[in-house]
């Protein structure tokens, strides 16, 4: 008989993480342990405060209710998770792990077997211009060919000066640049003015130049911008297939950013991919501050979906108490070291201490 247990866990960042949603020193997640006939699968649920659809005060209670329904005999496929995207991701991946023997090998690919490295971008954390420039050089030294950088938190002239200096040293033919504005610009006119200047440094795209839920303005911007536009936060509220199709056909972005924990899991992201491909929209997979459990699931799915391009995967280096795993950083990519085993004992110890 299938049993699901929810195990809350507090991840601690190695250093404060400055994001567009604030500065974080810790990250609360809930691990899902799925067991049947002595086999155990693991998944991870985690919200982004102020961003996730399921960011609610009773989040833990909602997860407990999902577990109770399944443990009482409900088919997991019949449990309504439409407004709990992070739980859908955690449950989906825990069950997939369980179905594949509980070996944390959710997809059979050269990457998951430890035979290939999966490239990722070099993510630059928000900082002063000098601090971000230093991070960029560190990532370049690692061998990163794609740099992802957030803009909009500093004076635009400062950011532009740093980006021009970066591009002078690292031509677009050598290093690809992806920018994320996190909805920093408040009008189409302001965004167009910024984008016209950014066109000089040849970024692959700029994510979310306007705040979400302004479809007509975003559509006008996508049509007029000299720089390709990617949607990120815009996708979160589109929780049905019809809504996703309407959003993409209305706004017509050039790119979309897919984060499984925000969008309802891997299967939900597959519907985004199918719709995007019909419209000629490029899609990119990104992780979102997951521990090694969630990162492993996203990385393996990415390796099954697309190894030709560089997606936005984490590196497993953020937390002092990450779940020990075979995931390792190799240059600017992820590698599974076959000889290393997963160790979930820290989750059990933490849960036991709370009890």
N, C-alpha and C positions, 0 to 999 in steps of 0.2 A: 504493500500500500504506500502511496506517495505521501510524504510529509514535508512541509515547508516550515523552516524556522527562520525568524527574523532576528538578526544579531546586530544591534547598534554598535558603532565603532567611531571613535574620534581620531582622525588623522591629524598629525601635527606637521606643519610645514617646516622645512629646514631653516628658512628665513621668511619673514613676512612677505606675502605675495600681493603685489599691488596690481589690481585689475580695474576694469571700468566700473565694477560693482563695489569697489572699496578695497581695503587692505585686510587680508585674511592671515591669521596665524594658525587657525585650525579649520578642519572641514569635517562636518558630521556626515557619515554615510551609514547605510544599513546593508549588511551582507545578508543574502538569502541562501540558506543551506537546504538544498533539495535532496531528499534521501528516499530510495526505494530499493528493497531487496539487498541492502548492504552497500549499495553504490551511492556515492554522494556527488552532487554537482553544486557549483558555487556561482552566484551572481551578485551584482552590486547595484544598489539604488542610491542616488545622491542628487540633491537639488542644488541649484544656484540661486541664492537668496535674491529676491526681487526680479527674477527672470523666469524661473521654471513655472509651468502651469500648476504644478502640484506643490508649490511653496506655500504650505499651510501650517498653522499652529498645531493641528492634530495629525501631522504627517505620520508619526510613528503609529498612531491608533489606526489610521487608514491601512497601513501595511499589515498590522496585526489582524485586521478584519479580512484582508485578502488571504492571509495564511489560514485563518480559521475556516473560511469557506472551502479552501482546497483540502484542508485536513479533515473536514467533515464529509468529503467525498465529491465535491464539485469538480467538474472538468476544468482545468486551468483555462482552456480556450473559451469557456463560457463566462468567466469572471470579467466584469466590466472594468477595464483599465483605461478607458478613453480619456479620462481626466487625470490619470496618474502615469504620465509618460515615463518617468524615471523608474517606477515600479514595473511597468511593462518591460523595460529594457532589462532590469535585474532578473525578473522571473523568466523571461524568454531565454536569456543566456544561461541561467542556472539549469533550466530544463534541457537545453541543448547539450550542456556539459554532461548532465546526468545520462541523457540518451546515448552519448558517445563514450560511456564507460567511466565518467568521473575522473578523467585524466587531464582536464583543462585543455584538451585539444578539441576545440569546437568545430574546426574546419581542417580538413586534411590537405595541407599545402606544403611546398618546400619550406616556407617560413615557419609554419607550426611544427615541422619535423626537425627544425634546427639546421636546415640545409641552405638557407638563403637569408640575407639581410634585407629588411624592409626599410627603405629610406623615409625620412621625415623632414619636416621643415625645421629651421632654427628659429624658435620663438623668442622674441625680444620682450622682456618684461618692461612695463612702464617705469620710467626713471627720468632723470635729467638728460638733456641732449648728450652730454659727455658720457653719462652712464650707459645710455643706450648705444652710443657709438662703440664703447668698450665691449659691450655684450656682442655686438655685431662682429667685431674682429675675432672674439673668442669662438663664435660659431663658424666663421669662415676658416679659422685655423683647424677646427674639427673636421672640415671637409664639407660643410653644408653648402649646397648649391641653390637652396631656396631659403629666403629670409622672410619671416612674418613679423610685422611690426604694427603696433597700435598707435594711432594718431588721434589728435583732437583734445588731449588733456593739457597740452602746453600751448603757448602762443604759436600761431601758425608759422610766423616768420622764423622762429627758432627751429621748429620741426622741419621746415623746408630747407633751411641752411644745412641741417644735419643730413637730410636725404640727398641733397645735391652733392655734398662732400662724399657721401657713401657711393653714389653712382659714378662720381668722377674716378674713384679708386676701383670700383667693381662694375664693369659694364654689364648691360642687360644680357648680352650673349654669354656671359660667364655665370652671373648670379641673378636668379629670379627674385623679384621683390613683390610681396603681397602685403597690402595695407588694410587695416581695419579701423574705421572711424567710429564704430559703436554708436551711431546716431548722433554724433557730436554737432552736426550742422543743422540749423533750424529752418532753413528755407531752401527752395530750389535755387534761387539766385546765389545765395552764399555758397551752396555746395558746388554749383557750376564754376564759380570763381576759383574755388580751391582746386577743383578737378582740372581746370585748364592749366593751372600752375603745375600740378602733379604730373600731368601728361609728359612734361619734359624729362622726368626720371623713368618713364616707361614701366610702371608697375603692371603686373598681370591683371590685377583688379583692385578695387577699393570696396571693402565690405561695408554695408549698412551706412551709407553717408547721411541718411535722414533717419529720425526715429521711426519705429515700427508703426503700422496701422495707418499709414497715409498713402494708400495705394495709388491714387491718381497722381499725386506729386512724385512718388517714386517712379511711376511709369513714365512721366514726362522727363524725369532726370535720366532714366535708362536710355531713353530715345535720343537725348541731346548730349550726353556726356562724351567727352573725348577719351575717357578712360572706362574700360569695362566695369560694370557694377556687379557685386555679389550680394545676395540676400542671406542674412543669418538670423538675427532676432525676428525678422519679419515672418519666418516660417513657423514660429512656435505656436501661434494661435490657430493655425490651420490643422485641425485635428481629424478631419475626414478627407477621404479621397476626393470628393467633389470640391471641397474648399481648397485643397491643394491645387487642383487643376485650375480652378477659377483664379487663384492668386497668380500662378505662373502665366496664365494666358492674359491676365489684366496688366501685370507689371512688365512682363517680358524682360527679365534680367538676363545678363550674359552668363552668370554663374550662380550657384547656390552652395551653401555650406551646410553639411549634414552632421548633426551631433546627436547620436542615438539617445542619449539620456534626456535630451530636451524634446525630442520628436517622437518618442514612443517605441524606441527599440530598432533592431535591425530590419524587421519586416516592414515597419512603417517607413524607414528610410528607403527600402527597396521601391515602395510606391512613389516616393519623391523622384528616385532615379528614373523609373519608367516614364513618368510624366515629363521630366526634364529632357530625357533623350528624344521624346516625340517632338519637342519644341526646339531642339538643338541647343539646349542650355547645358553648359558644363557643370559637373557636380564634383564636390570635394568632401572627403570624410575628415572630420575633426573629432578628437577626444576633448574632454572637458574636466580636467582636474581629477580624473579617476585614480583610484589606487591601481595596483598591478592587476587586480581581478577584472575590473572594468576595462582597463587598457588592453589586457590580453585578448578579451573578447573582440574589441573594436579592431585591434591590429590584425587578428586572424581573419576576421571578416574582410578587412581591407585587402589582405593578401589573397583572398579567394576572389575578390571583386576586381582588383586593378593593381598590378605591380609595375605598370609602365610609367605611372606618374607619381609625383611626390605628394602625399597627403599630410594632413596636419595632426600627427600623432604625438602623444606625450612621450616622455623618455623614462618614466619610472624613477626619476631622480628628485622628486619634489618633497617627499615626506621622510621624516626620521623613523617613523614606525610603519612603513609600507609593508604589505604582506610579502614575505620572502618568496621569490619566484625565480624561474630560469630566465626571465627577461633581462637583457643587458643592453647597454648603449654601446654600439660599435661604430665609431666615427660619428656620422650624422644619421644613424639608422638604428633600428631595433634588431636584436638577434636573440633567438631562443637557444640557451646552452643546455643540451640534452642531459648532461650529467648532473645538473642541478635540479632538485626537487622542490615542489611547492611545500610551504609550511604554514598551515592555517592555525597552528596552536596559539599564536598571539591573539587571534580573534576569540578563541575559546577562553583563554586566560582573562582577557578583558571583560568578557561577558560574565564569567564566574565571579570576578571581583565585585561587579555591580550587584550581583545577586546576594 
